[in-house]
Amino acid sequence: MDDGEARHAHAPTTFWVPDRDRRERLQPGDFAKLIFRISVDNPEEPVAVESMWVIVRERISGGYLGLLDNEPDSIEENNAFWVGTELPFGPEHIINIMDRDAASISLAAAEPRTRWPQW
């Protein structure tokens, strides 16, 4: 994952992130947008960068445990990183936030496709 705070610090007028206080107060079911660097089998561009939504499952030490809520465009469906994969992240990774709704609260409580740690 990319550090959204670092990207904002590098380009504060063109790369916005929500206030740190808001990024530290997410609750189960809230959505956090994160930037992922994904290794791909392409010698010309071996890393794909995608921003995707994650649903917050719970607060953990140093941040959150969430569920990926997007299908990555740069890779085929797999069991390691796809919709429903559980992953940890911190407030520094968050580049956007959407408030929870009844559906996302329900998804946050569901069993993940793949639990963290998976390797």
N, CA, C and O atoms as CSV, one atom per row, in Angstrom:
chain,resi,resn,atom,element,x,y,z
A,1,MET,N,N,0.832,-1.188,0.000
A,1,MET,CA,C,0.000,0.000,0.000
A,1,MET,C,C,0.870,1.243,0.000
A,1,MET,O,O,1.931,1.279,0.622
A,2,ASP,N,N,0.410,2.241,-0.695
A,2,ASP,CA,C,1.089,3.526,-0.674
A,2,ASP,C,C,0.648,4.322,0.548
A,2,ASP,O,O,-0.454,4.143,1.066
A,3,ASP,N,N,1.523,5.188,0.985
A,3,ASP,CA,C,1.245,6.085,2.094
A,3,ASP,C,C,0.574,7.342,1.518
A,3,ASP,O,O,1.228,8.146,0.853
A,4,GLY,N,N,-0.713,7.507,1.773
A,4,GLY,CA,C,-1.462,8.651,1.263
A,4,GLY,C,C,-0.965,9.967,1.838
A,4,GLY,O,O,-0.979,10.989,1.151
A,5,GLU,N,N,-0.524,9.953,3.096
A,5,GLU,CA,C,-0.002,11.172,3.704
A,5,GLU,C,C,1.262,11.636,2.979
A,5,GLU,O,O,1.450,12.831,2.750
A,6,ALA,N,N,2.120,10.693,2.622
A,6,ALA,CA,C,3.355,11.046,1.904
A,6,ALA,C,C,3.027,11.621,0.528
A,6,ALA,O,O,3.649,12.589,0.091
A,7,ARG,N,N,2.050,11.025,-0.150
A,7,ARG,CA,C,1.654,11.559,-1.470
A,7,ARG,C,C,1.109,12.978,-1.328
A,7,ARG,O,O,1.411,13.851,-2.141
A,8,HIS,N,N,0.303,13.201,-0.287
A,8,HIS,CA,C,-0.256,14.530,-0.042
A,8,HIS,C,C,0.855,15.532,0.274
A,8,HIS,O,O,0.832,16.661,-0.217
A,9,ALA,N,N,1.827,15.120,1.093
A,9,ALA,CA,C,2.937,16.012,1.442
A,9,ALA,C,C,3.741,16.403,0.205
A,9,ALA,O,O,4.240,17.524,0.107
A,10,HIS,N,N,3.861,15.461,-0.744
A,10,HIS,CA,C,4.612,15.718,-1.978
A,10,HIS,C,C,3.857,16.657,-2.927
A,10,HIS,O,O,4.474,17.448,-3.641
A,11,ALA,N,N,2.522,16.569,-2.933
A,11,ALA,CA,C,1.715,17.398,-3.838
A,11,ALA,C,C,0.454,17.880,-3.118
A,11,ALA,O,O,-0.648,17.464,-3.475
A,12,PRO,N,N,0.594,18.742,-2.120
A,12,PRO,CA,C,-0.548,19.135,-1.288
A,12,PRO,C,C,-1.674,19.865,-2.021
A,12,PRO,O,O,-2.820,19.828,-1.575
A,13,THR,N,N,-1.371,20.517,-3.119
A,13,THR,CA,C,-2.433,21.235,-3.829
A,13,THR,C,C,-3.193,20.357,-4.819
A,13,THR,O,O,-4.287,20.714,-5.256
A,14,THR,N,N,-2.619,19.213,-5.173
A,14,THR,CA,C,-3.285,18.350,-6.159
A,14,THR,C,C,-3.663,16.974,-5.624
A,14,THR,O,O,-4.436,16.259,-6.262
A,15,PHE,N,N,-3.127,16.585,-4.449
A,15,PHE,CA,C,-3.454,15.272,-3.890
A,15,PHE,C,C,-4.031,15.474,-2.498
A,15,PHE,O,O,-3.300,15.668,-1.527
A,16,TRP,N,N,-5.356,15.425,-2.418
A,16,TRP,CA,C,-6.086,15.656,-1.173
A,16,TRP,C,C,-6.252,14.355,-0.397
A,16,TRP,O,O,-6.418,13.291,-0.993
A,17,VAL,N,N,-6.207,14.437,0.922
A,17,VAL,CA,C,-6.588,13.329,1.797
A,17,VAL,C,C,-7.475,13.901,2.902
A,17,VAL,O,O,-7.346,15.074,3.251
A,18,PRO,N,N,-8.378,13.082,3.457
A,18,PRO,CA,C,-9.201,13.566,4.575
A,18,PRO,C,C,-8.331,13.915,5.783
A,18,PRO,O,O,-7.201,13.440,5.902
A,19,ASP,N,N,-8.866,14.746,6.675
A,19,ASP,CA,C,-8.144,15.112,7.887
A,19,ASP,C,C,-7.744,13.876,8.680
A,19,ASP,O,O,-8.485,12.894,8.726
A,20,ARG,N,N,-6.577,13.927,9.299
A,20,ARG,CA,C,-6.056,12.792,10.081
A,20,ARG,C,C,-7.056,12.364,11.157
A,20,ARG,O,O,-7.254,11.168,11.372
A,21,ASP,N,N,-7.677,13.309,11.823
A,21,ASP,CA,C,-8.641,12.981,12.876
A,21,ASP,C,C,-9.768,12.102,12.331
A,21,ASP,O,O,-10.164,11.129,12.972
A,22,ARG,N,N,-10.275,12.441,11.163
A,22,ARG,CA,C,-11.346,11.655,10.540
A,22,ARG,C,C,-10.835,10.267,10.150
A,22,ARG,O,O,-11.547,9.276,10.309
A,23,ARG,N,N,-9.604,10.197,9.639
A,23,ARG,CA,C,-9.024,8.909,9.237
A,23,ARG,C,C,-8.754,7.999,10.437
A,23,ARG,O,O,-8.622,6.786,10.272
A,24,GLU,N,N,-8.673,8.564,11.630
A,24,GLU,CA,C,-8.434,7.767,12.841
A,24,GLU,C,C,-9.722,7.353,13.546
A,24,GLU,O,O,-9.667,6.609,14.525
A,25,ARG,N,N,-10.876,7.813,13.075
A,25,ARG,CA,C,-12.141,7.535,13.760
A,25,ARG,C,C,-13.102,6.651,12.967
A,25,ARG,O,O,-14.305,6.679,13.226
A,26,LEU,N,N,-12.612,5.878,12.020
A,26,LEU,CA,C,-13.502,5.023,11.235
A,26,LEU,C,C,-14.086,3.913,12.096
A,26,LEU,O,O,-13.463,3.449,13.051
A,27,GLN,N,N,-15.288,3.502,11.739
A,27,GLN,CA,C,-16.006,2.462,12.462
A,27,GLN,C,C,-16.320,1.313,11.504
A,27,GLN,O,O,-16.284,1.499,10.288
A,28,PRO,N,N,-16.631,0.111,12.046
A,28,PRO,CA,C,-16.986,-1.006,11.164
A,28,PRO,C,C,-18.083,-0.624,10.174
A,28,PRO,O,O,-19.112,-0.055,10.540
A,29,GLY,N,N,-17.831,-0.956,8.910
A,29,GLY,CA,C,-18.764,-0.628,7.832
A,29,GLY,C,C,-18.379,0.606,7.047
A,29,GLY,O,O,-18.823,0.770,5.911
A,30,ASP,N,N,-17.550,1.496,7.629
A,30,ASP,CA,C,-17.078,2.657,6.872
A,30,ASP,C,C,-16.177,2.179,5.735
A,30,ASP,O,O,-15.557,1.119,5.822
A,31,PHE,N,N,-16.115,2.973,4.674
A,31,PHE,CA,C,-15.269,2.666,3.517
A,31,PHE,C,C,-14.020,3.543,3.562
A,31,PHE,O,O,-14.095,4.736,3.857
A,32,ALA,N,N,-12.872,2.937,3.266
A,32,ALA,CA,C,-11.616,3.673,3.145
A,32,ALA,C,C,-11.025,3.360,1.776
A,32,ALA,O,O,-10.923,2.196,1.389
A,33,LYS,N,N,-10.639,4.394,1.050
A,33,LYS,CA,C,-9.976,4.179,-0.240
A,33,LYS,C,C,-8.470,4.177,-0.003
A,33,LYS,O,O,-7.926,5.072,0.644
A,34,LEU,N,N,-7.802,3.142,-0.544
A,34,LEU,CA,C,-6.367,2.954,-0.384
A,34,LEU,C,C,-5.719,2.806,-1.752
A,34,LEU,O,O,-6.384,2.445,-2.723
A,35,ILE,N,N,-4.429,3.084,-1.830
A,35,ILE,CA,C,-3.671,2.904,-3.068
A,35,ILE,C,C,-2.812,1.653,-2.915
A,35,ILE,O,O,-2.030,1.527,-1.972
A,36,PHE,N,N,-2.976,0.727,-3.864
A,36,PHE,CA,C,-2.238,-0.533,-3.845
A,36,PHE,C,C,-1.230,-0.573,-4.984
A,36,PHE,O,O,-1.501,-0.105,-6.090
A,37,ARG,N,N,-0.073,-1.135,-4.697
A,37,ARG,CA,C,0.936,-1.449,-5.715
A,37,ARG,C,C,0.909,-2.955,-5.872
A,37,ARG,O,O,1.212,-3.690,-4.932
A,38,ILE,N,N,0.541,-3.422,-7.070
A,38,ILE,CA,C,0.328,-4.847,-7.315
A,38,ILE,C,C,1.358,-5.352,-8.313
A,38,ILE,O,O,1.483,-4.815,-9.414
A,39,SER,N,N,2.096,-6.386,-7.925
A,39,SER,CA,C,3.062,-7.001,-8.845
A,39,SER,C,C,2.307,-7.711,-9.959
A,39,SER,O,O,1.385,-8.487,-9.707
A,40,VAL,N,N,2.708,-7.434,-11.187
A,40,VAL,CA,C,2.079,-8.065,-12.344
A,40,VAL,C,C,3.149,-8.652,-13.255
A,40,VAL,O,O,4.317,-8.270,-13.193
A,41,ASP,N,N,2.737,-9.572,-14.087
A,41,ASP,CA,C,3.657,-10.248,-14.996
A,41,ASP,C,C,3.779,-9.446,-16.287
A,41,ASP,O,O,3.242,-9.832,-17.326
A,42,ASN,N,N,4.496,-8.319,-16.205
A,42,ASN,CA,C,4.693,-7.451,-17.350
A,42,ASN,C,C,6.083,-6.832,-17.221
A,42,ASN,O,O,6.277,-5.936,-16.399
A,43,PRO,N,N,7.044,-7.284,-18.005
A,43,PRO,CA,C,8.411,-6.778,-17.860
A,43,PRO,C,C,8.543,-5.270,-18.090
A,43,PRO,O,O,9.453,-4.647,-17.542
A,44,GLU,N,N,7.661,-4.679,-18.882
A,44,GLU,CA,C,7.734,-3.245,-19.135
A,44,GLU,C,C,7.178,-2.427,-17.968
A,44,GLU,O,O,7.674,-1.337,-17.679
A,45,GLU,N,N,6.155,-2.948,-17.302
A,45,GLU,CA,C,5.562,-2.300,-16.133
A,45,GLU,C,C,5.223,-3.377,-15.109
A,45,GLU,O,O,4.087,-3.851,-15.067
A,46,PRO,N,N,6.207,-3.775,-14.272
A,46,PRO,CA,C,6.008,-4.893,-13.348
A,46,PRO,C,C,5.116,-4.593,-12.148
A,46,PRO,O,O,4.786,-5.495,-11.379
A,47,VAL,N,N,4.726,-3.329,-11.986
A,47,VAL,CA,C,3.860,-2.956,-10.865
A,47,VAL,C,C,2.691,-2.132,-11.388
A,47,VAL,O,O,2.877,-1.143,-12.097
A,48,ALA,N,N,1.477,-2.559,-11.025
A,48,ALA,CA,C,0.273,-1.795,-11.344
A,48,ALA,C,C,-0.149,-1.040,-10.086
A,48,ALA,O,O,-0.047,-1.564,-8.977
A,49,VAL,N,N,-0.618,0.182,-10.262
A,49,VAL,CA,C,-1.082,0.985,-9.136
A,49,VAL,C,C,-2.586,1.166,-9.283
A,49,VAL,O,O,-3.070,1.655,-10.304
A,50,GLU,N,N,-3.320,0.763,-8.242
A,50,GLU,CA,C,-4.779,0.873,-8.268
A,50,GLU,C,C,-5.268,1.442,-6.945
A,50,GLU,O,O,-4.774,1.072,-5.880
A,51,SER,N,N,-6.242,2.344,-7.017
A,51,SER,CA,C,-6.914,2.807,-5.800
A,51,SER,C,C,-8.224,2.035,-5.691
A,51,SER,O,O,-9.005,1.953,-6.639
A,52,MET,N,N,-8.440,1.473,-4.499
A,52,MET,CA,C,-9.612,0.620,-4.295
A,52,MET,C,C,-10.197,0.857,-2.909
A,52,MET,O,O,-9.512,1.298,-1.986
A,53,TRP,N,N,-11.486,0.550,-2.794
A,53,TRP,CA,C,-12.201,0.695,-1.532
A,53,TRP,C,C,-12.042,-0.541,-0.669
A,53,TRP,O,O,-12.023,-1.670,-1.159
A,54,VAL,N,N,-11.930,-0.300,0.617
A,54,VAL,CA,C,-11.862,-1.343,1.638
A,54,VAL,C,C,-12.929,-1.023,2.677
A,54,VAL,O,O,-13.091,0.135,3.060
A,55,ILE,N,N,-13.657,-2.037,3.137
A,55,ILE,CA,C,-14.656,-1.860,4.191
A,55,ILE,C,C,-13.990,-2.151,5.532
A,55,ILE,O,O,-13.391,-3.211,5.712
A,56,VAL,N,N,-14.093,-1.220,6.466
A,56,VAL,CA,C,-13.513,-1.414,7.793
A,56,VAL,C,C,-14.267,-2.533,8.512
A,56,VAL,O,O,-15.491,-2.493,8.630
A,57,ARG,N,N,-13.510,-3.543,8.998
A,57,ARG,CA,C,-14.083,-4.631,9.813
A,57,ARG,C,C,-13.965,-4.313,11.295
A,57,ARG,O,O,-14.917,-4.455,12.063
A,58,GLU,N,N,-12.763,-3.877,11.676
A,58,GLU,CA,C,-12.530,-3.582,13.085
A,58,GLU,C,C,-11.307,-2.703,13.246
A,58,GLU,O,O,-10.463,-2.603,12.355
A,59,ARG,N,N,-11.234,-2.067,14.410
A,59,ARG,CA,C,-10.062,-1.279,14.766
A,59,ARG,C,C,-9.048,-2.223,15.396
A,59,ARG,O,O,-9.411,-3.075,16.206
A,60,ILE,N,N,-7.782,-2.075,15.029
A,60,ILE,CA,C,-6.701,-2.865,15.611
A,60,ILE,C,C,-5.590,-1.902,16.026
A,60,ILE,O,O,-5.647,-0.715,15.705
A,61,SER,N,N,-4.604,-2.396,16.721
A,61,SER,CA,C,-3.489,-1.567,17.131
A,61,SER,C,C,-2.839,-0.928,15.905
A,61,SER,O,O,-2.403,-1.630,14.993
A,62,GLY,N,N,-2.776,0.376,15.885
A,62,GLY,CA,C,-2.143,1.090,14.782
A,62,GLY,C,C,-3.027,1.328,13.570
A,62,GLY,O,O,-2.571,1.903,12.582
A,63,GLY,N,N,-4.286,0.898,13.624
A,63,GLY,CA,C,-5.155,1.142,12.470
A,63,GLY,C,C,-6.379,0.266,12.424
A,63,GLY,O,O,-7.162,0.208,13.371
A,64,TYR,N,N,-6.533,-0.424,11.291
A,64,TYR,CA,C,-7.763,-1.150,11.012
A,64,TYR,C,C,-7.483,-2.499,10.346
A,64,TYR,O,O,-6.408,-2.747,9.800
A,65,LEU,N,N,-8.491,-3.344,10.418
A,65,LEU,CA,C,-8.547,-4.561,9.623
A,65,LEU,C,C,-9.760,-4.375,8.727
A,65,LEU,O,O,-10.851,-4.078,9.214
A,66,GLY,N,N,-9.583,-4.545,7.429
A,66,GLY,CA,C,-10.676,-4.296,6.492
A,66,GLY,C,C,-10.822,-5.404,5.474
A,66,GLY,O,O,-10.030,-6.346,5.429
A,67,LEU,N,N,-11.864,-5.270,4.650
A,67,LEU,CA,C,-12.139,-6.208,3.558
A,67,LEU,C,C,-12.071,-5.459,2.239
A,67,LEU,O,O,-12.725,-4.430,2.068
A,68,LEU,N,N,-11.284,-5.971,1.312
A,68,LEU,CA,C,-11.230,-5.374,-0.014
A,68,LEU,C,C,-12.614,-5.417,-0.638
A,68,LEU,O,O,-13.262,-6.463,-0.634
A,69,ASP,N,N,-13.077,-4.289,-1.177
A,69,ASP,CA,C,-14.425,-4.192,-1.743
A,69,ASP,C,C,-14.402,-3.918,-3.246
A,69,ASP,O,O,-15.431,-3.571,-3.825
A,70,ASN,N,N,-13.250,-4.070,-3.876
A,70,ASN,CA,C,-13.111,-3.905,-5.318
A,70,ASN,C,C,-12.411,-5.108,-5.916
A,70,ASN,O,O,-11.683,-5.823,-5.228
A,71,GLU,N,N,-12.637,-5.325,-7.210
A,71,GLU,CA,C,-11.888,-6.331,-7.960
A,71,GLU,C,C,-10.722,-5.621,-8.636
A,71,GLU,O,O,-10.940,-4.710,-9.435
A,72,PRO,N,N,-9.485,-6.019,-8.332
A,72,PRO,CA,C,-8.343,-5.391,-9.000
A,72,PRO,C,C,-8.418,-5.601,-10.514
A,72,PRO,O,O,-8.697,-6.706,-10.981
A,73,ASP,N,N,-8.166,-4.529,-11.278
A,73,ASP,CA,C,-8.195,-4.618,-12.744
A,73,ASP,C,C,-6.943,-5.265,-13.318
A,73,ASP,O,O,-6.981,-5.826,-14.414
A,74,SER,N,N,-5.836,-5.193,-12.590
A,74,SER,CA,C,-4.542,-5.584,-13.153
A,74,SER,C,C,-4.199,-7.066,-12.990
A,74,SER,O,O,-3.186,-7.524,-13.521
A,75,ILE,N,N,-5.028,-7.820,-12.265
A,75,ILE,CA,C,-4.735,-9.237,-12.050
A,75,ILE,C,C,-6.001,-10.069,-12.231
A,75,ILE,O,O,-7.117,-9.553,-12.169
A,76,GLU,N,N,-5.803,-11.368,-12.455
A,76,GLU,CA,C,-6.925,-12.306,-12.573
A,76,GLU,C,C,-7.462,-12.638,-11.187
A,76,GLU,O,O,-6.754,-12.497,-10.190
A,77,GLU,N,N,-8.713,-13.078,-11.126
A,77,GLU,CA,C,-9.282,-13.485,-9.846
A,77,GLU,C,C,-8.418,-14.573,-9.223
A,77,GLU,O,O,-7.967,-15.499,-9.897
A,78,ASN,N,N,-8.199,-14.436,-7.904
A,78,ASN,CA,C,-7.325,-15.369,-7.190
A,78,ASN,C,C,-7.766,-15.463,-5.735
A,78,ASN,O,O,-8.674,-14.747,-5.312
A,79,ASN,N,N,-7.131,-16.335,-4.974
A,79,ASN,CA,C,-7.499,-16.526,-3.572
A,79,ASN,C,C,-6.666,-15.708,-2.603
A,79,ASN,O,O,-6.923,-15.746,-1.399
A,80,ALA,N,N,-5.671,-14.966,-3.091
A,80,ALA,CA,C,-4.801,-14.204,-2.208
A,80,ALA,C,C,-5.198,-12.730,-2.095
A,80,ALA,O,O,-5.028,-12.128,-1.035
A,81,PHE,N,N,-5.726,-12.142,-3.180
A,81,PHE,CA,C,-6.034,-10.708,-3.170
A,81,PHE,C,C,-7.192,-10.446,-4.124
A,81,PHE,O,O,-6.995,-10.263,-5.326
A,82,TRP,N,N,-8.398,-10.429,-3.573
A,82,TRP,CA,C,-9.595,-10.209,-4.371
A,82,TRP,C,C,-10.688,-9.679,-3.458
A,82,TRP,O,O,-10.468,-9.552,-2.253
A,83,VAL,N,N,-11.849,-9.371,-3.994
A,83,VAL,CA,C,-12.963,-8.889,-3.181
A,83,VAL,C,C,-13.163,-9.830,-1.998
A,83,VAL,O,O,-13.235,-11.048,-2.164
A,84,GLY,N,N,-13.252,-9.251,-0.803
A,84,GLY,CA,C,-13.466,-10.047,0.400
A,84,GLY,C,C,-12.203,-10.433,1.127
A,84,GLY,O,O,-12.275,-11.031,2.200
A,85,THR,N,N,-11.023,-10.103,0.568
A,85,THR,CA,C,-9.768,-10.397,1.243
A,85,THR,C,C,-9.601,-9.443,2.428
A,85,THR,O,O,-9.789,-8.234,2.296
A,86,GLU,N,N,-9.252,-9.997,3.572
A,86,GLU,CA,C,-9.024,-9.213,4.776
A,86,GLU,C,C,-7.596,-8.684,4.773
A,86,GLU,O,O,-6.666,-9.413,4.429
A,87,LEU,N,N,-7.415,-7.407,5.158
A,87,LEU,CA,C,-6.075,-6.838,5.192
A,87,LEU,C,C,-5.987,-5.708,6.200
A,87,LEU,O,O,-6.969,-5.005,6.439
A,88,PRO,N,N,-4.802,-5.531,6.798
A,88,PRO,CA,C,-4.602,-4.429,7.733
A,88,PRO,C,C,-4.167,-3.161,6.996
A,88,PRO,O,O,-3.545,-3.222,5.935
A,89,PHE,N,N,-4.508,-2.018,7.578
A,89,PHE,CA,C,-4.045,-0.736,7.040
A,89,PHE,C,C,-4.119,0.307,8.146
A,89,PHE,O,O,-4.806,0.124,9.151
A,90,GLY,N,N,-3.404,1.393,7.943
A,90,GLY,CA,C,-3.381,2.466,8.923
A,90,GLY,C,C,-3.996,3.740,8.383
A,90,GLY,O,O,-4.261,3.844,7.185
A,91,PRO,N,N,-4.225,4.703,9.248
A,91,PRO,CA,C,-4.792,5.986,8.813
A,91,PRO,C,C,-3.948,6.666,7.738
A,91,PRO,O,O,-4.479,7.397,6.902
A,92,GLU,N,N,-2.638,6.427,7.757
A,92,GLU,CA,C,-1.747,7.061,6.777
A,92,GLU,C,C,-1.990,6.561,5.359
A,92,GLU,O,O,-1.606,7.233,4.402
A,93,HIS,N,N,-2.610,5.414,5.205
A,93,HIS,CA,C,-2.875,4.844,3.883
A,93,HIS,C,C,-4.159,5.385,3.250
A,93,HIS,O,O,-4.340,5.276,2.037
A,94,ILE,N,N,-5.040,5.958,4.045
A,94,ILE,CA,C,-6.377,6.343,3.582
A,94,ILE,C,C,-6.337,7.627,2.753
A,94,ILE,O,O,-5.820,8.654,3.194
A,95,ILE,N,N,-6.901,7.545,1.529
A,95,ILE,CA,C,-6.936,8.728,0.657
A,95,ILE,C,C,-8.347,9.259,0.456
A,95,ILE,O,O,-8.524,10.342,-0.102
A,96,ASN,N,N,-9.355,8.513,0.901
A,96,ASN,CA,C,-10.734,8.982,0.828
A,96,ASN,C,C,-11.576,8.130,1.766
A,96,ASN,O,O,-11.178,7.029,2.149
A,97,ILE,N,N,-12.742,8.646,2.133
A,97,ILE,CA,C,-13.637,7.966,3.072
A,97,ILE,C,C,-15.069,8.108,2.581
A,97,ILE,O,O,-15.467,9.163,2.089
A,98,MET,N,N,-15.838,7.033,2.720
A,98,MET,CA,C,-17.298,7.078,2.522
A,98,MET,C,C,-17.927,6.500,3.783
A,98,MET,O,O,-17.432,5.527,4.352
A,99,ASP,N,N,-19.021,7.113,4.208
A,99,ASP,CA,C,-19.702,6.635,5.403
A,99,ASP,C,C,-20.375,5.293,5.178
A,99,ASP,O,O,-20.784,4.955,4.067
A,100,ARG,N,N,-20.477,4.550,6.250
A,100,ARG,CA,C,-21.110,3.224,6.212
A,100,ARG,C,C,-22.603,3.329,5.976
A,100,ARG,O,O,-23.214,4.379,6.178
A,101,ASP,N,N,-23.176,2.213,5.543
A,101,ASP,CA,C,-24.619,2.077,5.426
A,101,ASP,C,C,-24.978,0.682,5.926
A,101,ASP,O,O,-24.091,-0.070,6.330
A,102,ALA,N,N,-26.232,0.331,5.908
A,102,ALA,CA,C,-26.665,-0.967,6.437
A,102,ALA,C,C,-25.980,-2.129,5.709
A,102,ALA,O,O,-25.586,-3.110,6.340
A,103,ALA,N,N,-25.841,-2.020,4.395
A,103,ALA,CA,C,-25.211,-3.099,3.617
A,103,ALA,C,C,-23.741,-3.254,3.981
A,103,ALA,O,O,-23.270,-4.380,4.142
A,104,SER,N,N,-23.003,-2.154,4.116
A,104,SER,CA,C,-21.569,-2.267,4.416
A,104,SER,C,C,-21.336,-2.723,5.857
A,104,SER,O,O,-20.348,-3.403,6.132
A,105,ILE,N,N,-22.219,-2.363,6.768
A,105,ILE,CA,C,-22.105,-2.849,8.150
A,105,ILE,C,C,-22.278,-4.365,8.168
A,105,ILE,O,O,-21.564,-5.067,8.884
A,106,SER,N,N,-23.220,-4.863,7.386
A,106,SER,CA,C,-23.448,-6.308,7.280
A,106,SER,C,C,-22.234,-7.004,6.660
A,106,SER,O,O,-21.817,-8.059,7.138
A,107,LEU,N,N,-21.663,-6.424,5.602
A,107,LEU,CA,C,-20.481,-7.001,4.970
A,107,LEU,C,C,-19.288,-7.030,5.926
A,107,LEU,O,O,-18.507,-7.981,5.920
A,108,ALA,N,N,-19.150,-5.988,6.745
A,108,ALA,CA,C,-18.036,-5.920,7.694
A,108,ALA,C,C,-18.101,-7.052,8.712
A,108,ALA,O,O,-17.068,-7.502,9.207
A,109,ALA,N,N,-19.302,-7.510,9.025
A,109,ALA,CA,C,-19.483,-8.579,10.012
A,109,ALA,C,C,-19.394,-9.975,9.395
A,109,ALA,O,O,-19.317,-10.964,10.124
A,110,ALA,N,N,-19.403,-10.069,8.073
A,110,ALA,CA,C,-19.386,-11.370,7.392
A,110,ALA,C,C,-17.993,-11.991,7.427
A,110,ALA,O,O,-16.997,-11.300,7.637
A,111,GLU,N,N,-17.942,-13.279,7.220
A,111,GLU,CA,C,-16.671,-14.004,7.152
A,111,GLU,C,C,-15.901,-13.559,5.903
A,111,GLU,O,O,-16.467,-13.540,4.810
A,112,PRO,N,N,-14.621,-13.202,6.049
A,112,PRO,CA,C,-13.848,-12.778,4.878
A,112,PRO,C,C,-13.563,-13.940,3.934
A,112,PRO,O,O,-13.554,-15.101,4.344
A,113,ARG,N,N,-13.335,-13.622,2.695
A,113,ARG,CA,C,-12.947,-14.623,1.691
A,113,ARG,C,C,-11.625,-15.276,2.093
A,113,ARG,O,O,-11.476,-16.497,2.042
A,114,THR,N,N,-10.675,-14.440,2.491
A,114,THR,CA,C,-9.356,-14.889,2.940
A,114,THR,C,C,-8.985,-14.071,4.166
A,114,THR,O,O,-9.038,-12.841,4.127
A,115,ARG,N,N,-8.609,-14.735,5.256
A,115,ARG,CA,C,-8.214,-14.037,6.479
A,115,ARG,C,C,-6.741,-13.617,6.435
A,115,ARG,O,O,-5.918,-14.254,5.777
A,116,TRP,N,N,-6.430,-12.535,7.147
A,116,TRP,CA,C,-5.078,-12.065,7.313
A,116,TRP,C,C,-4.530,-12.683,8.582
A,116,TRP,O,O,-5.323,-12.782,9.518
A,117,PRO,N,N,-3.288,-13.115,8.750
A,117,PRO,CA,C,-2.316,-13.214,7.667
A,117,PRO,C,C,-2.575,-14.458,6.836
A,117,PRO,O,O,-3.000,-15.494,7.347
A,118,GLN,N,N,-2.313,-14.333,5.565
A,118,GLN,CA,C,-2.610,-15.433,4.657
A,118,GLN,C,C,-1.363,-16.116,4.131
A,118,GLN,O,O,-1.457,-17.176,3.512
A,119,TRP,N,N,-0.189,-15.528,4.366
A,119,TRP,CA,C,1.016,-16.142,3.829
A,119,TRP,C,C,1.820,-16.762,4.919
A,119,TRP,O,O,2.879,-17.332,4.656
